[in-house]
């Protein structure tokens, strides 16, 4: 069994799917690993680091694809590489079927097995493979750090002989994994933190971290069986808008994390609401790549609107490529173990396994 992994487009994606540490685990189960030259030199891993652990370094990406039984990636490979794939080859990554449907059709027509890890079911057995949680955790942390760096005031309350500086007030929109980490990080740094979410189950989690949960009066619980948020009714959206408009008048920093899997991000912070915020405030929109939770968000830009900075990072984890890669490589290894039969030394696609069934793209 030969596993391969090729460099992503380093201009847009700095994370990798195999690190030297995780390579040891693949070798321990008798799997060979091929990567291309300079695979991870951009984040401080030299080819020699991989060679020490038993990897074979091939001259180019094409050779890796042609010689591998299974390709482990962060994202879908570039279009000019798809013709190299062959029948019964397997690719595992965050393939984003909603955006990459045309590319996936090419692979599926070639009878390539495609597994997209963001489709993992939220079950106990899949937790060690849950890339959405591992990556969102870091994203929530980094969004707070970057927001505080752009905010031109102190974050914690400071009492001095010259007077008292009030603590910054932070609102976290969406209390999923990224939101909860944002709350925890902001609290640790001394901010007063508020949070809102359409899932009522989030209230207890927010309060356990020291946040204040903002509840829309008479709201229903908008949570799917899988634990994700679902789209709110027009009546809920209207009540939420009224609550947030009043709240935002006293908020210094907003961290937006609200997403609905496979759909455009819900528009929550509208232009008229932003206009009510104080000059110098910051909005960090982690949902930018899916349209954004804030109306004025632009991908990979810092919009300055009436003194309010609105940040829409396309891939915030490019700022933490080593930490995020370390977690992702463990997620993908655990998925591979579930897919691999050690005795037969081959991939076994058991569609009765909920994990395999849900992640296989048809």
N, C-alpha and C positions, 0 to 999 in steps of 0.2 A: 504494500500500500504506500503510495507516494502522495504526500500532501504538498501543495505548492501555495505560495502567496507572492503577489507582485506589488510593487510600489503603487500607491494611489497617485492621483494628480496632486503633487505636493503644494500647488498654489491654492488648492481648495480643501485639501484633507491631509492633515499631518499625522493622524492616528494610524497604527499598524495592527495587523491581525495576529502576528507571532512575535514574541520577544525571546531573547536568549533563555530567560528563566523558564518560560512555558515550553520552550523547545525540548528541554530535558524530559518533560513529561511525555511528549510525543515519542521521543526516542526510547523511553522506558517501556512502552507498549509495542515496540518493534515497528514503528512507522518512520519512513524516511521523509525528510523535509527539504524542499527545494525553494530557494528564493533568488531574486535577481541581484546583480551587483548594485551596491549602494542602496539597498532596500530600506534601511532605517538610519542612514548616516545623518539625516536632518534632525534627529532627536537624540543623537549621541551614541547610537549603537553602530559600531563598525562591523564590516563583513567578518573580521577576525573573531568578534564576539560570538557570532553565530557559528562559525566554523569550529570553534572550541567545543561547542555543544553538539556538533555532529551534522550541521546543516551543509548541504551542497549549494555552492554559489554558482549560478549559471550566468552566462554573458548578458542575456536580455530577457525581457518579460515574455516574449513569444516562446522561447525555449521552455520557460517554466510552465506556461499553459499547456503546451504540446505534450510535456512529459508527466504531468500530474494526473492522478485519478480524481483528486478532489482539490478545489481551490478555495482557500479561506481568505475573505476580503472584508474590508470595512464597508465599502460601497460597491455598486455595480461597476464592472470594468468599462473602460472607454469603448465607444462603438467600434473603432477600428480593430479591436481585439476579439470581437465576438465570433468572427469567421473561423478562428483557431479552435474553438470548442468542438468536441466530438460526442457522438452518442454514448450515453451511460456515464459521461463525466458528471461530476457534482460540483455545485458552487454554493457556498454558504456565506451570508453576509447580511447587511442591512440593504436589501435590494429595492426597497421602496416601490412596490408594484403599482402604486397610484401614479407615480411620476415616470416610471420606467417601463410602461406597458409595451411600448414598441420594441425596446431592447429585449425584454423578457420573451416576447413572441418569437424573436429570432432564435433564442436559446431553446425554448420549448419545442419549436419546430425541428430542432436538431436532436430532440429527445435528451436534453441535458436536465439533470435533476436540480431544481432550484429551491433553496431554502432561505426564507427571509426572517431573520430573528426578531424583528419588531412585531411579528405576528404571534409570538409565543403566548400561550394561554396563561392566565394568572392563576396558577395552581402551585401548591407547595413544592412539588417535585421539580418545577421549572424555575424556582427562585435563583438557583446558582447559575442559570443561563440568561437571566433577565437583563438584557442589555439596556432596555429603556430605563430601568431603575438605576443601574450602576452609572450610566452616563448622565442621567437627569440629576442625580445627587451632586455630582461635580459641577454641573451647569448652574444649579441653584446657588451653590457656594460662590462660584466665580462671578456670577451676576451681581451679588451683593458687594463683593470686593471691588469690582470695577465701578459700580455705582457710587460707592463711598469715595473712591479716588477722584471721581468727577464732581462730587458734591463739595462745595467750597466752604463748608462749615464743619465744626467738630461733630462727631457722632454721639458720644456719651454726654450725660450731664456733667458739667464741671463747676465746682464751687470755688471761687478764688476771692482774694482780697479786693480785686477790682470789680467783682460782680459774678453773677451766675450765668453760665451758658446752658440753655435748655437742651435736652436730649433730642436728637433727630427722630422724626416720626416716619415710620416705614409702613407701606401697605403692600401686602403680597396678594396678588390676584391669582387664584388657583392654588389649592393646598394639596397637590399631589406630591410625588417624591421631590421634584425640584423646588416646589413651594415650601415644603416642610423644612428642607435643608436651608432655604433662604431665610426662613423665620429663625431657625436655630442660630445661623451665622450672624444675623442682624442683632439678635438678642445678646449673643456673646460679646458683641462689640459695643453694647450699651444703648442701643436704639429702643424706642417704644414701638412695638410691632402690632399691626392689625392685619387681619387676613379675611378673605372671602372666598367661598366656593359653593357650587351648586349642590355638592354632596353633603348632606347633613352629618354623615359619619365623620367628616373632617373636623367638626367642631371640637370634639374631645382631643383629637391629635394636636390641633392648633393650640388649645389651652394648656395641654401638657408641656408644650415648649415655651410657655409664657406669653403667647400671643393672645390678642383679643379678637374673637370671632365675630364678624359682622353678619347678622342674619337678616334676610329679607322677610318681613312680617308675613306669616301665613304661607311660607314657602314649602314646596314639596321636595322630596328627596330625588334628585335627578342623577341617579347612579345606575349603570348597567350591571348585569349579573357578573360581568368580568371585572367590576371595580373601577371602570372608567366613567368619566363624566359624559352625559348625553345632552343633546341640545335642549335649551330651556324654551318655555312657552313665551309668547309675546307679553303676556301679563307679568310673568316673572321678570323678563328683561326690563320692562318699564319700571317696576318697583326697585330693581337692582340699580337702574340708572339714577333714580331719585336718591337712593341711599348713598351711592358713590359720589354723586355730585356734591352733596353736603360734606362727605368725609374728605374728599380731595382738597377742599379749601384749607385744611390744616395739615396736609401730608407733605413731607419733604421729598421722599423717594418712593417710587412705585416699581415693584418687580412683577412683571407680567409672565405667567407661566401656563395659562389656561389653553389646553389643546383638546381636540376631539379626534381620536385616531381616524385617519383616512379622509378627514374633511378639512375645509378651510377653518382657520382659527376663529373663534367667536370674537366679534368686535364688541369690546366692553368699555373701553375708555374713549369716548367720542370727543370731537374737537371742542364742542362747547364746554365739556367737562374739564378739558385741559386748560381752557381759557380761565377757569376759576382758580387754578393753582397759582401758588406764589412764584414770582420770578426767582430763579436759582434752583428750582426743583429739578429732579431727575426722574425720567421714566426709562427703565431697562426692559425691553420687550423680547423675551426669549422665544416668543411665538412668531417672530418676524418672518421666518422662512415659509410659514404656512399662512401668511397674510397679515399677521400681527393682531394683538389684542387692542392696541392703541391706533386710533384713526390716522395719525400723522407719521406712523413708523415707516421708515424706508430701509430696505435690506442693506447692511454694511455701510450705513451712514449715521452720523450724529446730526439730527435735525435740531436746530435752535429756533424755537418758536416762542416769541415774547419772553426770552430769557430762560425758557424751560428746555432742558436737553432731553431729547428722545433718541435712545440708542437701539438700533435693530441689527444685532449681530447675526450673520448667517450661520456661523459655526463657532460658538464660543469655546468649544472644547479644543480647538486649534491652539488656544492659549494654555492648555494643560495637556499637551499631547502625551507626555510620559505617563502621568497618573491615569489618564483616561484609557490609554493603550494597555496598561497593566491590568486594569479591570476588564476591559473588553476581551483581551486574549484569554483570560480565565473563563469568561462566559462562553466563548466560542469553543474552548477545549471541552468544557462540560457538555455542550451540545454534541460535539463530535463523539464523545464517549458513549452517549445515548444512541448514536447512529451506527457505531462501529462494532462489529462482531470480532472479538480478538482471536477466537479459535479459527474462524473461516478467513480472517484477515480481509474482510470486505465490508462495504456499506450494506446495511440491511434496512430497507425502507418498509417498516411495519406501520401501515396506515391505521392499525387499531390502537397505536400509541397516540394519545391526544397531542403530545408535543410535536411529533413528526407530522401528523395529519394537519395540524393548524398552520405549521410553518411552510409546508410544501406548496409552492406556487403552481397552480394548474392553468 
